[in-house]
Amino acid sequence: MSEAGGCRGCASPVPQRAPWSLVAATAALCLVSATSVWTAGAAPMSREEKQKLGIQVLEMFDHAYGNYMEHAYPADELMPLTCRGRVRGQEPSRGDVDDALGKFSLTLIDSLDTLVVLNKTKEFEDAVRKVLRDVNLDNDVVVSVFETNIRVLGGLLGGHSLAIMLKEKGEYMQWYNDELLQMAKQLGYKLLPAFNTTSGLPYPRINLKFGIRKPEARTGTETDTCTACAGTLILEFAALSRFTGATIFEEYARKALDFLWEKRQRSSNLVGVTINIHTGDWVRKDSGVGAGIDSYYEYLLKAYVLLGDDSFLERFNTHYDAIMRYISQPPLLLDVHIHKPMLNARTWMDALLAFFPGLQVLKGDIRPAIETHEMLYQVIKKHNFLPEAFTTDFRVHWAQHPLRPEFAESTYFLYKATGDPYYLEVGKTLIENLNKYARVPCGFAAMKDVRTGSHEDRMDSFFLAEMFKYLYLLFADKEDIIFDIEDYIFTTEAHLLPLWLSTTNQSISKKNTTTEYIELDDSNFDWTCPNTQILFPNDPLYAQSIREPLKNVVDKSCPRGIIRVREESFRSGAKPPLRARDFMATNPEHLEILKKMGVSLIHLKDGRVQLVQHAIQAASSIDAEDGLRFMQEMIELSSQQQKEQQLPPRAVQIVSHPFFGRVVLTAGPAQFGLDLSKHKETRGFVASSKPYNGCSELTNPEAVMGKIALIQRGQCMFAEKARNIQNAGAIGGIVIDDNEGSSSDTAPLFQMAGDGKDTDDIKIPMLFLFSKEGSIILDAIREYEEVEVLLSDKAKDRDPEMENEEQPSSETDSQDQSTEQITSNSQEVDLVDQESSEESSLHSHPESLSPTDTDNAASVSPSKQNSDPLENYETLSLDGECTDLDNQLQEQSETEEDSNPNVSWGKKVQPIDSILADWNEDIEAFEMMDKDEL
């Protein structure tokens, strides 16, 4: 290996690429010494503890797989709270999520090769027989082409790959004669009609029985598909061609990839999220590495590994250079516009980007992989799981967590590449959290809200296909696996395809279709393996030194180096030309000074004003230092003025018949009134106040006396509403949002602020419900008249009196999430003008940050100022400068005015009949339902 260039030629397309085969692992790192270098940074885990954790993973898999087979099979998926199978058409529709279900025993097929990896060969043989006997691929059902490809086609091919391996070993599967491959070929032909477009991009959905466009097909009218949906086919389709000799599958998948490559934005070399399958026009022009694009990048690199076609590597390298240039803002990965890549498209990240550190390991770019992985781990330590989306200051944006495996995947790859035992401890944390928070009597349940610990009645097939595979491999030694994992490549669904396919049935032309290949930075990559001197300097604490600064997001302790720089800066007496306490966003001179210091001010759609400093954009190094000091002053000044701590979400639990505590609604807290975290919960029947807005003396005090009053948001301050219902004798209040369709699933946590006066006179608890959650209570009142609720800091066990009426239900403890505001190492500040943006900030849906809205994000609009420059502002920190260790940053609190009184706050969002439909079907099945599940 040369010092400068690494081992040139090791990534050439040869039949046996042992270093590449880890996908896993070192991306042709050409290292032998990585493990010995890195393990010095963490205490090694004993072999006994690793074995114990491996056994625990096996037991967890048995719990999930066994309950699926007992309670759900042959249905596609298990509903772990109600202990029954999810069958398409027999359960209420969940929208696009259900497109993965095709009445083909999805979970069983997706789990086939997991059984072999976990050394359950007897169970694998039984499972294959069940698939061949029971599974029908000719169902009249519309399915996702993408999901069917990665889960079902990939599952069949992975099962076939390991079936022939076992047959060759001579003990198991001696009867096997490529039956799974024949099923895969049948399915492949059923998917081919989706490619009948002028572009070669497939339709997003297809009817398994009738195909596309026929009247009975009920599909074929779609015009758009996501980039990942069209670009995540090449591994499975090429493997099918190589296994069977039918070249048509690989040809179609290559054509789709070629079209996406030609449609990339040429100046930025980025691709958008959604594309028109007929015209090739980008429909959504934002670009990132998460949902909608993720596995497109993954399959470009892995297609090179599996097929040996240099054009795939060239394309990946071109895209990767653009990603690291525009999207990567270590440790963050933020979406940008493909036409304006210097402009962020949104201020939050989704959970699917957790796969990217693993892909960077395959690429050989270890440092950013460590940084992003550690950032994600700190978010997990904060919330127990990775929320579906979280903001740049690490608050929950979308609170769900469907037990996604991407973080476990990256953890495994990083451990295989580095040997650092730190990642074994990370895996141990994942195991503990799954068992503590997601495990239920009939399997593992997805998290509906990571803040409250509430569950959702779903256990997706990818949980068994990927999560247990990666966790087991993380703790397994080579002798624990009955075959050589390095002879296979992982698909995006973690299915295993053998590397020897690279030399089998090579009838596809490998013409280099990459055009307009731009000159790239050779220091980032070349046709060589990474240089170990760059990746792994002779420092045993190298990895730890990368991770340590990122631990601030939870620990809130600044690295000493940053503290010293800060202290030295202020000791020198240097003052920026603009002090934070003097700053006014409406002053043009101030804005010009900010620009000179490299600080830009952006008004976001959700009402916040964001300050971002890029030192490289400052007029000089001195101006950059001034900008740094200004940002630090702004953060510290705001922190000093924080009087209220961030409050956690609360719970409204319907305890009356026929709910019995099963319905738990996520509620926003109030900064006044009875603190439910310190006092006993409040229980009572609900009653609507008159007037609904509660802004004047109630005309129906007898109706709310001794009850919990329902009030509509708007017209006056929250505190005024609370006083009016308290004077009428109410024991609590629930404010329901007047913004129709708002939901805690899509909007950030809302907390009600006081009116600027002394609110000690308010003694009753007050909670806030978004429109969707509030409508559930309103519909229940219409249906049952008498509705009793429990206001508390988290969901409680069911009423003992109700327990006497039903059989005891299996309960899992709701987790009271930590509510400390995360503060990290930041040079970005978010400000909020409460007067101009109140009512809008916490109501804005994720779509409000869509690419079409953010083209003008850099424009500055005047905001009202009070005598105190920060009175109307909220400061949030990101990834550059740490705030004072003793201060917390406060979630935006809103005053209330300017609401539309004409909004029908009682309008139904979801009829109560549909909520109770399943219960009337089989009420006894719900005896196993978790207490906090709707």
C-alpha positions, 0 to 999 in steps of 0.5 A, spaced: 500 500 500 502 506 498 502 512 503 499 517 498 494 513 494 492 507 498 492 500 494 490 502 487 486 497 483 483 493 490 476 495 488 476 493 481 470 488 479 473 481 480 469 475 482 471 475 489 471 481 493 472 479 500 473 486 503 467 489 499 463 483 501 461 486 508 458 492 505 458 491 512 464 493 513 470 496 510 468 498 503 475 496 501 478 499 506 484 495 505 486 495 513 488 490 517 490 494 523 483 498 524 481 494 530 487 494 534 488 502 533 480 503 535 479 499 541 484 503 545 478 508 545 473 504 549 473 498 554 473 491 550 466 487 552 468 480 554 466 474 550 461 472 555 457 478 555 457 478 547 454 471 547 449 473 553 447 479 548 447 474 542 442 469 546 438 475 548 437 477 541 435 470 539 430 470 544 427 477 542 426 474 535 423 468 537 418 472 541 416 476 535 417 471 530 413 466 534 407 471 536 407 472 528 406 465 526 401 463 532 397 469 532 397 472 525 400 467 519 398 467 514 396 474 514 402 479 512 403 482 518 402 482 526 398 487 530 401 486 537 397 489 541 390 486 539 394 479 537 391 478 530 394 479 523 393 485 519 389 483 513 389 488 507 381 490 506 379 487 513 382 493 517 381 500 517 386 503 511 392 506 513 393 510 506 400 508 503 403 504 508 398 499 506 401 498 499 406 494 502 401 488 504 399 484 498 396 478 502 402 474 501 405 472 508 409 478 507 413 477 514 414 470 513 418 471 506 421 477 509 424 473 515 427 467 511 434 469 511 434 472 518 432 465 520 439 462 517 443 468 519 440 466 526 442 459 525 435 457 525 436 452 520 430 447 522 425 453 522 428 456 515 426 449 512 419 449 515 418 456 513 420 455 506 415 449 506 410 454 508 411 459 503 411 454 497 405 451 500 401 457 502 403 463 499 399 466 492 402 471 488 396 472 484 392 476 488 387 482 486 391 487 490 394 494 489 401 494 492 407 498 492 412 496 486 418 499 491 416 495 497 414 489 493 421 489 490 425 490 496 421 485 501 418 480 497 422 479 491 428 480 495 426 476 501 425 470 496 432 471 493 435 471 499 431 465 501 433 462 495 441 464 496 441 461 503 437 455 501 442 453 495 448 454 500 445 449 505 443 444 500 451 444 498 453 443 505 449 437 505 445 437 511 438 441 510 434 443 504 436 437 500 429 436 497 430 444 495 430 445 487 429 452 486 422 453 488 423 460 491 427 462 485 421 460 481 416 464 485 421 470 485 421 469 477 413 469 477 413 475 481 418 479 477 414 478 471 408 481 475 412 487 476 414 488 469 408 492 466 410 497 471 415 499 467 411 501 461 412 508 461 416 512 456 421 514 461 423 507 463 421 509 470 416 504 473 409 506 476 409 506 483 403 501 484 401 495 480 395 490 481 398 483 482 393 480 478 391 485 473 397 489 472 397 496 470 391 501 467 386 495 466 379 498 469 380 492 474 387 494 476 385 500 479 392 503 478 396 506 472 393 513 473 399 516 477 404 521 474 409 521 480 414 516 483 419 517 488 427 517 486 428 511 491 422 508 489 425 508 481 432 507 483 432 501 488 431 495 483 437 494 480 440 489 486 434 484 486 432 485 478 439 484 476 440 478 481 434 475 478 437 476 471 443 473 474 440 467 477 435 465 472 439 467 465 432 472 463 436 478 462 430 483 461 429 484 469 436 487 469 435 491 463 429 494 466 432 496 472 438 499 469 434 503 464 430 506 470 437 508 473 440 511 467 434 515 466 434 518 473 442 519 472 440 523 466 435 527 470 440 530 475 440 537 476 447 538 472 450 544 476 449 541 483 449 533 481 443 532 486 436 529 485 430 531 487 425 527 492 419 526 487 419 525 479 414 525 474 415 518 470 412 520 464 416 527 463 422 526 467 420 533 471 422 534 478 416 534 482 419 535 489 426 539 488 428 538 495 434 533 496 437 529 502 439 523 504 433 521 507 426 519 505 424 518 498 432 518 496 436 514 501 436 507 497 437 510 490 444 512 493 445 506 496 444 502 490 448 505 486 454 503 490 452 496 491 450 495 484 458 497 483 460 492 488 455 486 486 455 487 478 462 490 477 460 496 473 464 502 473 459 507 471 455 505 477 461 507 482 462 514 478 455 516 479 455 514 486 462 518 487 459 524 483 453 524 487 457 523 494 461 529 492 455 533 492 452 530 498 458 532 502 459 539 499 451 541 500 447 536 504 452 534 509 453 540 515 457 535 520 454 532 524 447 534 521 444 532 514 440 537 512 435 537 505 437 543 500 434 545 493 437 542 487 437 548 484 439 552 490 444 547 494 446 553 498 439 554 501 436 549 506 429 546 504 427 544 511 430 545 518 428 538 520 431 531 519 427 524 518 429 517 521 431 514 514 437 518 514 440 513 519 442 508 514 447 513 511 453 512 516 453 505 514 453 507 507 459 512 508 463 506 511 462 502 505 465 508 501 470 508 506 469 515 509 469 514 516 470 520 520 463 523 518 460 516 519 462 517 526 459 524 527 452 523 524 452 516 528 454 519 534 449 525 533 443 520 532 445 516 538 445 522 542 437 523 540 436 516 541 439 517 548 434 523 549 428 519 547 429 512 547 428 511 540 429 515 534 423 519 532 420 519 525 423 526 524 427 531 529 429 538 528 436 541 528 436 543 535 434 535 536 426 536 538 421 531 536 418 533 529 414 527 528 413 523 534 412 516 531 417 510 531 415 504 527 421 500 530 426 502 524 432 498 523 437 503 520 440 506 526 442 498 528 445 497 521 449 503 521 452 501 528 453 494 525 457 497 519 461 501 524 463 496 528 465 491 523 469 497 520 473 499 526 472 494 531 471 499 536 467 496 542 463 503 543 458 500 538 457 494 542 455 498 548 450 502 543 447 495 540 446 493 548 442 500 549 438 498 543 436 491 546 435 494 552 430 500 549 426 495 545 425 490 551 423 496 556 419 500 551 416 496 545 416 489 548 408 487 549 405 480 550 404 479 543 411 481 540 414 488 539 409 494 538 411 501 534 411 507 538 406 512 537 409 517 541 416 517 543 415 522 548 409 519 552 411 512 550 404 510 547 404 504 542 401 503 535 398 496 533 403 495 528 410 490 527 412 491 520 416 486 517 422 489 516 423 489 524 424 481 523 428 482 516 433 487 519 433 489 526 434 482 529 439 480 523 444 486 524 443 486 532 445 478 532 451 480 527 453 485 531 455 481 537 456 474 533 463 471 532 465 468 526 464 461 528 457 463 531 454 464 523 454 457 519 456 461 513 461 466 511 457 473 511 463 476 507 461 472 501 454 476 501 452 483 500 446 486 504 440 489 500 436 495 503 432 490 506 438 486 509 437 480 504 443 477 502 445 476 495 451 472 493 457 476 490 459 470 485 453 473 481 458 478 479 460 473 474 454 469 472 450 470 466 453 477 464 449 478 458 448 485 460 452 490 456 457 494 461 457 500 457 459 506 461 453 511 460 455 516 465 456 523 461 458 529 463 462 527 469 465 532 472 472 533 475 472 531 483 476 532 489 481 526 488 483 527 496 475 525 497 476 519 493 479 516 487 479 509 484 483 507 490 482 504 497 482 509 502 488 511 505 489 508 512 493 514 515 488 518 513 482 514 516 486 512 522 491 516 525 496 513 530 491 516 535 488 510 540 483 515 542 481 518 535 474 515 534 472 518 541 475 525 540 470 525 534 464 523 538 466 527 544 464 534 542 457 531 540 455 528 547 453 535 549 446 535 545 444 530 552 450 532 557 450 539 556 457 540 557 461 544 553 468 541 550 474 544 554 477 547 548 471 551 546 470 554 553 477 556 553 477 559 546 470 563 549 474 565 555 480 567 551 476 571 547 472 575 552 478 576 556 481 580 551 476 585 551 474 584 544 467 587 542 463 585 536 461 591 532 454 589 534 452 587 541 446 582 541 442 586 546 442 592 541 440 588 535 434 589 532 431 585 526 428 591 522 434 595 522 438 595 515 444 597 518 444 591 523 443 587 517 448 589 513 453 588 519 451 581 520 452 580 513 459 582 514 460 578 520 458 572 516 451 571 519 445 571 515 437 572 518 432 567 515 425 568 516 422 561 516 415 559 514 413 557 521 414 564 524 421 563 527 427 567 525 433 563 524 440 566 525 446 562 521 453 564 521 458 561 516 465 564 518 467 562 510 462 568 508 465 573 513 468 579 510 475 577 513 477 573 519 476 578 524 469 579 522 468 572 522 471 572 530 466 578 531 460 574 528 462 568 533 462 572 539 455 576 536 452 569 536 455 567 543 452 573 546 445 572 543 445 565 545 447 567 552 443 573 553 437 569 551 438 563 555 439 568 561 432 571 560 429 564 560 424 563 566 420 557 564 423 550 563 421 546 557 415 542 559 413 535 557 407 533 553 401 531 557 396 525 556 388 526 556 386 519 557 378 517 556 376 512 561 369 511 561 365 506 557 367 503 552 374 506 552 376 504 559 383 508 558 385 505 552 384 512 548 390 516 550 391 523 547 397 527 546 396 534 550 400 540 550 401 543 557 400 550 560 405 554 564 400 556 569 395 552 573 396 546 577 402 542 575 400 535 573 407 532 574 407 534 581 400 533 583 395 527 583 391 527 576 385 530 575 379 526 573 372 528 571 366 528 566 367 533 560 362 538 558 362 544 553 363 551 555 358 556 553 361 561 549 365 555 546 371 560 546 371 561 554 373 568 553 367 571 557 363 569 563 360 562 562 352 562 561 352 555 563 356 554 569 351 549 572 353 544 566 361 545 567 360 545 575 365 539 577 367 537 570 372 538 565 371 544 561 372 544 553 374 550 550 375 552 543 382 556 542 382 563 539 379 570 541 383 571 548 388 569 552 389 562 555 389 564 562 383 568 561 379 562 559 382 558 565 380 564 569 373 564 566 372 556 567 375 556 574 370 561 576 364 557 573 366 551 578 370 547 573 375 542 575 380 543 569 380 545 562 381 542 555 383 547 550 381 544 543 385 547 537 381 551 532 385 550 526 382 544 523 386 538 521 392 540 526 394 534 529 400 532 534 402 527 529 405 532 525 405 539 529 411 540 534 409 540 542 404 546 543 405 549 550 400 555 553 403 561 555 400 566 561 398 573 559 404 576 562 401 577 569 401 573 575 397 567 574 398 564 581 390 565 581 389 559 576 389 553 580 386 548 575 390 544 570 389 546 563 391 542 557 391 543 549 389 538 544 390 539 537 384 539 532 384 531 530 385 529 538 380 534 540 375 531 535 375 524 538 373 527 545 367 531 541 365 525 537 365 521 543 360 526 547 355 525 541 355 518 541 355 517 548 354 523 552 357 522 558 365 522 557 370 521 563 377 523 562 383 523 566 388 529 565 395 527 567 403 527 566 402 520 562 398 515 561 395 511 567 393 504 568 386 502 567 381 504 572 380 498 577 373 498 577 373 497 569 378 492 570 372 488 574 368 488 568 373 486 563 379 480 563 385 483 566 389 486 560 397 486 559 400 492 560 406 495 559 409 501 562 409 508 559 415 511 559 415 518 562 420 521 557 426 526 559 424 533 558 430 537 558 431 541 552 437 539 548 443 544 547 449 543 543 455 546 540 452 551 535 453 557 531 445 557 529 440 561 533 433 561 532 428 567 534 421 567 534 417 574 533 411 572 538 407 577 535 407 576 528 408 569 528 403 567 534 398 562 532 402 560 526 409 557 529 406 551 532 401 550 527 405 549 521 405 542 518 411 539 515 409 541 508 410 549 510 417 548 509 416 545 502 421 547 497 416 551 493 415 555 500 422 556 502 425 559 495 424 566 499 426 564 506 432 568 505 428 575 505 428 579 511 421 581 513 420 587 519 418 584 525 415 588 531 420 590 537 419 591 544 424 595 549 428 588 550 431 586 543 430 579 546 423 579 549 419 577 542 425 572 541 426 564 542 433 562 541 435 555 539 442 552 539 445 547 534 452 545 532 457 550 534 457 554 540 455 551 547 450 555 551 451 556 559 451 550 562 446 552 567 441 554 562 436 551 558 433 553 552 425 554 552 420 551 547 416 556 544 410 559 548 405 562 544 399 567 546 393 567 543 389 572 538 387 573 531 384 566 531 378 565 526 372 564 530 368 561 524 372 555 524 367 549 526 371 546 532 366 541 533 367 538 525 369 531 525 375 529 523 374 521 524 367 518 526 367 515 532 364 509 529 370 508 525 374 508 531 370 503 535 369 498 528 374 493 530 372 493 537 365 491 536 368 486 531 371 482 537 371 486 543 375 480 547 381 481 542 382 488 545 383 485 552 390 484 550 391 491 548 395 496 551 392 501 555 395 507 551 393 505 544 387 508 540 
